Amino acid sequence: MELRKPDWLKIKLPGGSSFQTVKSVLSQHHLHTVCDEAHCPNKEECWSHKTATFMILGDVCTRNCRFCNVDPSSTFAPKGATVDRPSPTPMLEVDLQEPKNLAKAVSLLDLKYTVLTCVTRDDLDDGGAGHWAACINAVRAKNPDCKIEVLISDMQGDEDDLQTILDAKPDVVAHNLETVERLYSTARPQADYQRSLDVLKYISNAGFITKTGVMVGLGETPAEMEEMMRDAVAHGADVLTIGQYLQPTREHLDVEEYLHPDKFKEYKDKALEIGIAHVESGPLVRSSYHAKESYEKLRADLGSART
């Protein structure tokens, strides 16, 4: 039986002049956003404030996570099935004009804080790391006062590729755990929980503000959530985002539960108690929600040593 969405998940339709400005700039410069591709519920709010999470390396992903609305390069397996990781086949060529177009869009929108994310490109020898670095460098060269947060894939755990991204010196580096360990085989069949934790540890050990995010409502238990939080802290996560999973289509994983806002507060309090420095937790929270505000608060809390 399909669950009925509660009132606290109702959102406004997009509109307004600032919203239209962002939409126009993205279209003119052939840029993608995760706001569109993932049907983010906060798009109206963020675009109205001239912020957007840019998605680089195309709009087709080499993985087929069962929660994500970004187009996969292969079809989903039946619900509940465990999927072995296939050998990726080459997809679209990387757009070499994307770094320049991205930098110009950030300038036109006069952004002081920008978030970059990507599709996973297992078909590329370096997982797209070189393109990542080119985008970060281009944005910074044209917008020296703009802080840059990156939300990266696991790069298949390749430390050389991770280091290529880190060498470009983003201000915040995020990699999402997405869910608790038990649910990886159904929600993230081509990913690995421990590998994602190791990526967080590598980022943290390199001295970067380290961020991760998870969804709830997939059938996880409070005990599993606490275990995930402890794992995140042990692997260096400074920031944690917790949001409600919303089923993009009937082909995606079902929503097992819509958590009440009070439960999100409980999870926030628990994460802070365990040792996460900053937590954004709420039904409509997504990875880049209030990213600028989170960074500024964390910078004040941690001091200048890690910023």
Disulfide bonds with the S-S distance in Angstrom:
none
